[in-house]
Amino acid sequence: SLRKLRADEEAGKAIQTSLLPPTIEQIGPFVFSRYLKPSFYMSGDFVDYFRIDDRHVGFYMADVSGHGVSSAFVTVLLKSYMSYARERFTAGEDRMILDPAALLKHLNAEVLDQNVGKHLTLFYGVVDTATRTLTFGNAGQFPFPILLHKGGAEGVRIKGTPLGMFPFSTYANAE
């Protein structure tokens, strides 16, 4: 039984790892990189970065409450939701993927509707590569992400409520 459980955990870890973006990736003029060191085989920590269209790049960092399989499953739901939002944008059905505050509000409702007994923090940003502008929203992610640039480094500070806690939560964009 323990060998089977260990094999199942290894398979789950392989699936979760396969959903991550490349360790280092250049998208337009920007280079994204990631490093995750989960405390268990599977975890609620997740990052992603992706091209939205010829002009926009999206990225997010998430941390689901708890550890293990149930938290990892929520990261799979998150990845699926974000992929669906990108598909809707590509199909011309909505532009929510470009509006971090609207996306966070909608995702909060989705997490609450799923009733998974988990909440998560999420920082979501959209880079406009033409104007070199970052628009972002934060759903409780702390410590704040750090933006590195030629002039140094600074915390990208914006507060917000974690997703999946309250139906009345609101989110704001910053630039």
C-alpha positions as CSV (number, residue, x, y, z in Angstrom):
1,S,0.0,0.0,0.0
2,L,2.8,2.4,0.8
3,R,4.6,1.7,-2.5
4,K,1.3,2.3,-4.4
5,L,0.8,5.6,-2.5
6,R,4.4,6.6,-3.2
7,A,3.9,5.7,-6.9
8,D,0.7,7.7,-7.1
9,E,2.4,10.7,-5.5
10,E,5.3,10.5,-8.0
11,A,2.8,10.3,-10.9
12,G,0.9,13.4,-9.5
13,K,4.1,15.3,-9.1
14,A,5.0,14.5,-12.8
15,I,1.6,15.7,-13.9
16,Q,1.8,18.9,-11.9
17,T,5.4,19.6,-13.1
18,S,4.4,19.1,-16.7
19,L,2.0,22.0,-16.4
20,L,4.7,24.5,-15.4
21,P,6.2,26.8,-18.1
22,P,9.8,26.3,-19.1
23,T,12.4,27.2,-16.4
24,I,13.6,30.2,-18.5
25,E,11.6,31.6,-21.4
26,Q,12.0,34.8,-23.5
27,I,8.6,36.2,-24.6
28,G,9.1,39.2,-26.7
29,P,11.7,41.5,-25.1
30,F,11.1,40.0,-21.6
31,V,12.8,37.0,-20.0
32,F,10.8,35.0,-17.4
33,S,12.3,32.4,-15.1
34,R,11.0,30.3,-12.3
35,Y,12.2,28.1,-9.4
36,L,9.9,26.1,-7.3
37,K,10.9,23.8,-4.4
38,P,7.8,22.2,-3.0
39,S,7.8,21.0,0.6
40,F,6.0,17.8,-0.4
41,Y,5.8,15.7,-3.6
42,M,3.0,17.9,-4.8
43,S,2.2,21.4,-3.6
44,G,-0.1,24.4,-3.9
45,D,2.7,26.6,-5.2
46,F,2.4,27.4,-8.9
47,V,3.7,29.9,-11.5
48,D,3.0,30.5,-15.1
49,Y,3.8,32.9,-17.9
50,F,2.4,33.0,-21.4
51,R,1.9,35.0,-24.5
52,I,-1.7,36.3,-24.7
53,D,-1.4,37.9,-28.2
54,D,1.3,39.7,-30.3
55,R,1.3,42.6,-27.8
56,H,0.5,41.1,-24.3
57,V,2.2,38.7,-22.0
58,G,0.5,37.3,-18.8
59,F,2.0,35.8,-15.7
60,Y,0.9,34.7,-12.3
61,M,2.2,33.3,-9.0
62,A,-0.2,31.3,-6.8
63,D,-0.1,29.7,-3.4
64,V,-2.9,27.4,-2.4
65,S,-3.6,26.9,1.3
66,G,-2.3,23.6,2.7
67,H,0.0,21.0,1.2
68,G,-0.2,17.8,-0.8
69,V,-2.7,16.4,-3.3
70,S,-5.7,18.6,-2.5
71,S,-3.7,21.8,-2.9
72,A,-2.0,20.6,-6.0
73,F,-5.4,19.8,-7.5
74,V,-6.4,23.4,-7.1
75,T,-3.3,24.5,-9.1
76,V,-4.5,22.2,-11.9
77,L,-7.9,23.9,-11.8
78,L,-6.2,27.3,-11.8
79,K,-4.1,26.4,-14.9
80,S,-7.2,25.1,-16.6
81,Y,-9.1,28.3,-15.8
82,M,-6.3,30.5,-17.1
83,S,-6.1,28.5,-20.3
84,Y,-9.8,28.8,-20.8
85,A,-9.6,32.6,-20.3
86,R,-6.9,32.8,-22.9
87,E,-9.0,30.7,-25.3
88,R,-12.0,33.0,-24.8
89,F,-9.8,36.0,-25.6
90,T,-8.4,34.4,-28.7
91,A,-11.9,33.5,-29.9
92,G,-12.9,37.2,-29.4
93,E,-15.5,36.2,-26.7
94,D,-14.1,38.5,-23.9
95,R,-11.0,40.5,-22.9
96,M,-10.9,39.6,-19.2
97,I,-7.4,38.0,-19.5
98,L,-6.1,41.6,-20.1
99,D,-7.8,42.9,-16.9
100,P,-6.2,41.5,-13.8
101,A,-8.9,42.9,-11.4
102,A,-11.8,41.5,-13.4
103,L,-10.0,38.1,-13.8
104,L,-9.4,37.9,-10.0
105,K,-13.0,38.8,-9.2
106,H,-14.3,36.1,-11.6
107,L,-11.8,33.5,-10.3
108,N,-12.8,34.3,-6.7
109,A,-16.4,33.4,-7.6
110,E,-15.2,30.2,-9.4
111,V,-13.2,29.0,-6.4
112,L,-16.1,29.7,-4.1
113,D,-18.5,27.9,-6.4
114,Q,-16.3,24.8,-6.6
115,N,-16.5,24.6,-2.8
116,V,-13.1,22.9,-2.6
117,G,-12.4,24.1,1.0
118,K,-9.3,25.9,-0.1
119,H,-8.3,29.5,-0.6
120,L,-5.3,30.8,-2.6
121,T,-3.2,33.8,-3.0
122,L,-2.6,35.0,-6.5
123,F,-0.6,37.8,-8.1
124,Y,-1.6,38.3,-11.8
125,G,0.1,40.7,-14.2
126,V,-0.2,41.6,-17.9
127,V,2.7,43.2,-19.7
128,D,2.0,45.4,-22.7
129,T,5.2,44.8,-24.7
130,A,4.5,47.8,-27.0
131,T,4.3,50.3,-24.2
132,R,6.4,48.3,-21.7
133,T,3.6,48.7,-19.1
134,L,2.7,46.2,-16.4
135,T,-0.9,46.1,-15.2
136,F,-1.4,43.9,-12.2
137,G,-3.7,42.8,-9.4
138,N,-3.1,41.0,-6.2
139,A,-5.3,38.5,-4.3
140,G,-3.3,38.3,-1.1
141,Q,0.1,37.3,-2.4
142,F,2.8,38.1,0.1
143,P,5.7,38.7,0.2
144,F,5.1,41.0,-2.7
145,P,6.8,40.0,-6.0
146,I,10.0,41.8,-6.9
147,L,10.5,43.6,-10.2
148,L,14.1,43.6,-11.4
149,H,15.2,46.2,-13.8
150,K,18.4,48.0,-14.8
151,G,17.8,50.6,-12.1
152,G,17.6,48.0,-9.4
153,A,14.8,46.1,-7.7
154,E,11.5,47.1,-6.1
155,G,8.6,45.3,-4.5
156,V,5.4,45.4,-6.6
157,R,3.0,46.4,-3.8
158,I,-0.7,46.0,-3.9
159,K,-2.9,44.4,-1.3
160,G,-5.9,42.2,-1.9
161,T,-8.0,39.4,-0.3
162,P,-7.1,35.8,-1.1
163,L,-9.4,34.0,-3.6
164,G,-12.0,31.6,-2.3
165,M,-12.6,33.3,1.1
166,F,-15.4,35.9,0.6
167,P,-18.0,36.4,-2.1
168,F,-17.9,40.2,-1.6
169,S,-14.1,40.5,-2.2
170,T,-13.1,43.2,-4.7
171,Y,-9.8,43.6,-6.6
172,A,-8.1,46.6,-8.1
173,N,-5.6,47.1,-10.9
174,A,-2.3,48.9,-10.5
175,E,0.2,49.9,-13.1
